[in-house]
Amino acid sequence: MNAWILGVLLAAGAPNLVQVDLVFTGEIAGLFQVREARWINPDFPPLIGGAASLKTYLDQARAEAKQDGAAFFLLDAGGSLGGNLMGEGSNPRLTAGILNLLGYDLKNVGIRDLYRGAAGLKEMARVARFPLLSANLRERQDTTAPPPYLRPYRILEAHGLRIGVFGLITEEAPIFLLNHHLRPFYVARDVATARAMVAELRKQGADFIVALTNLGVSRDTMLARVVPGIDLIIGSFDGRGMREAYEDPTNHTIVVRTYSGLSDVGRIRLFFDPETRTLVRYEYQETSLFVDEFPPDPDLLQVVQRGMPAPATAPRVKAATAQ
């Protein structure tokens, strides 16, 4: 049979796939400003546009998703707050406000998000127009549930699909935080919590399960191997990004992550069979937020410049202009 005719017949018999685009960041560490990428070229560093360039990227990505008929969700894997371990330079209110302007749908709680302790986390949750997730950060007085301002998981609905998303923080949090940061909290074991979340989300009718983690890349790959049922892990914590997706050979869990400091953004396109509600294929892309490629959004650039102290040698940057 002619190969072209065979291709047409196969295409005609194939289901019309539905598309869900997940765009994500992780370990932003409060670096919303435009800055020089000296780790790329110390002599002639290109400019990374931070939150304002991310806004330009998101405008384009949302327009592409709309054109493709795809659902679109913006997620953060944790570690958004800046400053140091003592909480100096940390601004939960400003951080949540910038994430609001970018249009985030969900955010995981990471180690850095606790640099101002419970009070800072409450403030971030109060300002945020999106849920903060953590399945294993529990109240010390009730170790069976997270604080009332956090949620263990959320279910996103799109194209008749139910996508369950839960959050995890590293169980080694006491090593990376001061005693008073964690005094109101109890951190449950991550693997046991992940298994419980998979069972709960399947019970809730989830067709696809996403873990937003602040564990580190080695822990993410271990989680993909030992916890069947997680379909996608979007990781953060140690700053190591992934140019290509990793798929566990046993459970076929997909693992992706961006680098730290809002130097890049990740996007994974998921294609589902609408009849069986199963994943058929996916496409992953990691994109650096260079100013030359994504001119900073002028409104968000002003918000960042007003809200954050400029470095001693702040680079000059021209904002995007309306066409």
C-alpha positions as CSV (number, residue, x, y, z in Angstrom):
1,M,0.0,0.0,0.0
2,N,1.2,3.5,-0.8
3,A,2.9,4.9,2.3
4,W,1.1,8.3,2.0
5,I,-2.3,6.5,1.8
6,L,-1.4,4.4,4.8
7,G,-0.5,7.5,6.8
8,V,-3.8,9.1,6.0
9,L,-5.7,6.0,7.1
10,L,-3.8,5.8,10.3
11,A,-4.3,9.5,11.0
12,A,-8.0,9.2,10.3
13,G,-8.3,6.3,12.7
14,A,-6.3,8.1,15.5
15,P,-8.3,9.9,18.2
16,N,-8.2,13.7,18.3
17,L,-5.8,14.3,21.2
18,V,-6.4,17.0,23.7
19,Q,-3.5,19.2,24.9
20,V,-2.6,20.5,28.3
21,D,0.3,22.9,28.7
22,L,2.1,23.0,32.0
23,V,4.5,25.9,32.4
24,F,6.6,26.0,35.5
25,T,9.4,27.6,37.5
26,G,11.3,26.5,40.7
27,E,13.7,27.9,43.2
28,I,13.2,31.5,42.1
29,A,15.0,32.6,45.3
30,G,13.6,36.2,45.0
31,L,15.6,36.9,41.9
32,F,13.0,38.8,40.0
33,Q,15.3,41.5,38.8
34,V,17.1,41.9,35.5
35,R,20.7,40.7,36.0
36,E,23.9,39.7,34.2
37,A,24.3,36.0,33.5
38,R,28.0,35.8,34.4
39,W,27.8,32.0,34.8
40,I,27.3,31.9,31.0
41,N,30.0,34.4,30.0
42,P,31.9,36.2,32.8
43,D,33.5,38.7,30.3
44,F,30.5,39.5,28.2
45,P,27.5,38.3,30.2
46,P,24.1,38.3,28.5
47,L,21.1,39.8,30.5
48,I,18.5,37.6,32.1
49,G,15.2,39.4,32.3
50,G,13.7,37.9,35.5
51,A,10.0,38.3,36.2
52,A,9.5,40.9,33.5
53,S,10.9,38.7,30.8
54,L,8.9,35.8,32.1
55,K,5.8,37.9,31.7
56,T,6.7,38.4,28.0
57,Y,7.3,34.6,27.6
58,L,4.0,33.8,29.3
59,D,2.1,36.2,27.1
60,Q,3.4,34.3,24.1
61,A,2.9,30.9,25.6
62,R,-0.7,31.6,26.5
63,A,-1.4,32.9,23.0
64,E,0.1,29.7,21.5
65,A,-1.9,27.5,23.9
66,K,-5.1,29.4,23.0
67,Q,-4.3,28.9,19.3
68,D,-3.7,25.2,19.8
69,G,-6.9,24.8,21.8
70,A,-4.8,23.7,24.8
71,A,-5.5,24.2,28.5
72,F,-2.8,26.2,30.2
73,F,-1.6,26.2,33.8
74,L,1.4,28.0,35.5
75,L,3.0,26.2,38.4
76,D,5.9,26.8,40.8
77,A,7.8,23.9,42.4
78,G,8.8,25.9,45.5
79,G,11.5,28.2,46.9
80,S,10.3,31.5,45.6
81,L,11.3,33.7,48.6
82,G,14.6,35.5,48.5
83,G,16.9,36.8,51.3
84,N,19.0,34.7,53.6
85,L,18.4,32.1,56.3
86,M,17.9,34.9,58.9
87,G,15.0,36.3,56.9
88,E,17.0,39.4,55.9
89,G,15.9,40.6,52.5
90,S,12.9,38.3,52.4
91,N,9.6,39.8,51.3
92,P,6.7,37.4,51.3
93,R,4.1,40.0,50.4
94,L,6.1,41.3,47.4
95,T,6.9,37.8,46.2
96,A,3.3,36.7,46.3
97,G,2.3,40.0,44.6
98,I,4.7,39.4,41.7
99,L,3.5,35.8,41.3
100,N,-0.1,37.1,41.2
101,L,0.8,39.5,38.4
102,L,2.3,36.6,36.4
103,G,-0.9,34.5,36.9
104,Y,0.3,31.5,38.8
105,D,-2.3,28.7,39.4
106,L,-0.5,26.7,42.1
107,K,2.7,27.0,44.1
108,N,4.5,24.4,46.3
109,V,6.1,25.4,49.6
110,G,9.9,25.0,49.6
111,I,12.7,25.5,52.1
112,R,13.2,29.2,51.1
113,D,9.6,29.9,51.6
114,L,10.1,29.3,55.3
115,Y,12.9,31.9,55.8
116,R,10.4,34.1,57.6
117,G,8.9,31.2,59.5
118,A,5.2,30.6,59.9
119,A,4.3,34.3,59.9
120,G,6.0,34.8,56.5
121,L,4.3,31.8,55.0
122,K,0.9,33.0,56.3
123,E,1.5,36.4,54.8
124,M,2.4,34.8,51.4
125,A,-0.7,32.7,51.5
126,R,-2.9,35.7,52.5
127,V,-1.7,37.8,49.5
128,A,-1.5,35.0,47.0
129,R,-4.4,34.6,44.6
130,F,-3.5,30.9,44.1
131,P,-3.3,28.0,46.5
132,L,-0.1,27.1,48.3
133,L,0.5,23.4,48.4
134,S,2.3,21.1,50.8
135,A,1.2,17.5,51.6
136,N,3.9,16.8,54.2
137,L,4.3,20.1,56.0
138,R,2.0,19.6,58.9
139,E,1.0,21.4,62.0
140,R,2.9,20.2,65.0
141,Q,-0.3,20.1,67.1
142,D,-2.0,18.0,64.4
143,T,0.5,16.0,62.4
144,T,-2.3,14.5,60.2
145,A,-3.0,17.7,58.3
146,P,-1.3,20.8,56.9
147,P,-2.0,24.3,58.4
148,P,-5.3,25.8,57.3
149,Y,-3.6,28.3,54.9
150,L,-2.0,25.4,53.0
151,R,-3.6,22.6,50.9
152,P,-2.1,19.1,50.4
153,Y,-3.3,18.9,46.8
154,R,-5.5,20.5,44.2
155,I,-7.3,19.0,41.2
156,L,-7.2,20.9,37.9
157,E,-9.9,20.2,35.4
158,A,-9.4,20.6,31.6
159,H,-10.9,18.9,28.5
160,G,-12.7,16.5,30.7
161,L,-9.5,15.5,32.5
162,R,-8.8,15.6,36.2
163,I,-5.2,16.5,36.9
164,G,-4.2,16.0,40.6
165,V,-1.3,18.1,41.8
166,F,0.3,17.7,45.3
167,G,3.3,19.4,46.9
168,L,6.3,18.0,48.9
169,I,9.1,19.7,50.9
170,T,12.2,17.8,51.8
171,E,12.0,15.8,55.0
172,E,15.6,17.1,55.7
173,A,14.2,20.5,56.3
174,P,15.6,20.7,59.9
175,I,19.1,20.6,58.4
176,F,18.4,23.7,56.2
177,L,16.3,25.8,58.5
178,L,16.7,27.3,61.9
179,N,14.8,25.9,64.9
180,H,12.3,28.7,65.1
181,H,11.4,28.4,61.4
182,L,10.0,24.9,62.0
183,R,8.8,25.2,65.5
184,P,5.1,25.3,64.5
185,F,5.5,22.5,62.0
186,Y,6.1,18.8,61.6
187,V,7.6,17.5,58.4
188,A,6.3,14.0,57.4
189,R,8.4,11.5,55.4
190,D,8.2,12.4,51.7
191,V,8.0,8.8,50.2
192,A,5.2,7.8,52.5
193,T,3.3,11.0,51.9
194,A,3.7,10.6,48.1
195,R,2.2,7.1,48.3
196,A,-0.7,8.4,50.3
197,M,-1.3,11.3,47.9
198,V,-1.3,8.9,44.9
199,A,-3.9,6.8,46.6
200,E,-6.0,9.8,47.6
201,L,-5.9,11.4,44.2
202,R,-6.8,8.2,42.4
203,K,-9.7,7.9,44.8
204,Q,-10.7,11.5,43.9
205,G,-10.8,10.4,40.2
206,A,-7.5,11.9,39.0
207,D,-6.5,10.8,35.5
208,F,-3.0,12.3,35.8
209,I,-0.9,13.0,38.9
210,V,1.7,15.7,39.2
211,A,4.1,16.1,42.2
212,L,5.6,19.6,42.8
213,T,8.7,18.9,44.8
214,N,11.3,20.8,46.8
215,L,13.5,17.7,47.3
216,G,16.5,17.9,45.0
217,V,17.2,16.1,41.7
218,S,18.5,12.8,43.3
219,R,15.5,12.6,45.5
220,D,13.1,13.3,42.6
221,T,14.6,10.4,40.5
222,M,14.4,8.1,43.5
223,L,10.7,9.1,44.1
224,A,10.0,8.3,40.4
225,R,11.4,4.8,40.9
226,V,9.8,3.9,44.3
227,V,6.4,5.5,44.1
228,P,4.3,4.0,41.3
229,G,1.4,6.2,40.1
230,I,3.1,9.6,39.9
231,D,2.9,10.6,36.3
232,L,5.0,13.8,36.4
233,I,7.5,15.3,38.9
234,I,8.3,19.0,38.6
235,G,11.2,19.5,40.9
236,S,13.3,22.2,42.6
237,F,15.5,22.9,45.7
238,D,19.2,22.3,44.6
239,G,19.2,24.6,41.6
240,R,20.0,21.9,39.1
241,G,17.9,22.2,35.9
242,M,17.2,19.7,33.2
243,R,17.6,20.5,29.5
244,E,15.7,17.2,28.6
245,A,13.0,15.3,30.5
246,Y,14.0,12.2,32.3
247,E,11.6,9.2,32.2
248,D,12.0,6.5,34.8
249,P,12.3,3.1,33.0
250,T,10.2,1.2,35.6
251,N,7.2,3.4,36.3
252,H,7.6,5.8,33.3
253,T,7.3,8.8,35.6
254,I,8.5,11.9,33.9
255,V,10.9,14.2,35.8
256,V,11.6,17.8,34.8
257,R,13.0,20.9,36.5
258,T,14.3,24.4,35.8
259,Y,17.5,26.0,37.0
260,S,17.4,28.4,40.0
261,G,17.0,32.1,40.1
262,L,14.4,32.6,37.4
263,S,17.1,32.2,34.8
264,D,14.8,30.0,32.7
265,V,11.3,28.5,32.5
266,G,10.0,25.0,31.6
267,R,7.1,24.0,29.6
268,I,5.7,20.5,29.1
269,R,3.0,19.8,26.6
270,L,0.8,16.8,27.5
271,F,-1.3,15.1,24.8
272,F,-4.2,12.9,26.0
273,D,-6.6,10.5,24.4
274,P,-9.9,12.0,25.4
275,E,-11.7,8.7,25.3
276,T,-9.4,6.7,27.6
277,R,-8.1,9.9,29.4
278,T,-4.5,8.6,29.2
279,L,-1.3,10.3,28.2
280,V,-0.3,9.5,24.6
281,R,2.8,11.6,24.3
282,Y,4.6,14.7,25.6
283,E,7.0,17.5,24.6
284,Y,9.3,19.2,27.0
285,Q,11.2,22.5,26.4
286,E,13.5,24.5,28.8
287,T,13.9,28.1,27.8
288,S,16.4,30.7,29.1
289,L,14.9,34.1,29.8
290,F,17.3,36.2,27.8
291,V,16.4,39.9,27.5
292,D,17.2,39.9,23.8
293,E,14.7,37.1,23.2
294,F,12.1,38.1,25.7
295,P,12.1,41.9,26.2
296,P,10.9,42.8,29.7
297,D,7.3,43.7,30.2
298,P,7.4,47.4,31.1
299,D,4.7,47.3,33.7
300,L,6.1,44.4,35.6
301,L,9.6,45.7,35.2
302,Q,8.5,48.9,37.1
303,V,6.9,46.8,39.9
304,V,10.1,44.8,40.3
305,Q,12.4,47.9,40.2
306,R,10.3,49.8,42.8
307,G,9.9,46.8,45.1
308,M,13.4,45.5,45.2
309,P,16.8,47.1,46.0
310,A,19.0,47.5,42.9
311,P,22.4,45.7,42.9
312,A,25.5,47.9,43.1
313,T,26.1,47.5,39.4
314,A,22.5,47.2,38.1
315,P,22.4,46.6,34.3
316,R,20.5,49.0,32.2
317,V,17.7,47.4,30.2
318,K,15.1,48.6,27.7
319,A,11.6,47.4,28.3
320,A,9.4,45.9,25.6
321,T,7.2,48.3,23.8
322,A,3.7,47.8,22.5
323,Q,3.5,47.0,18.8
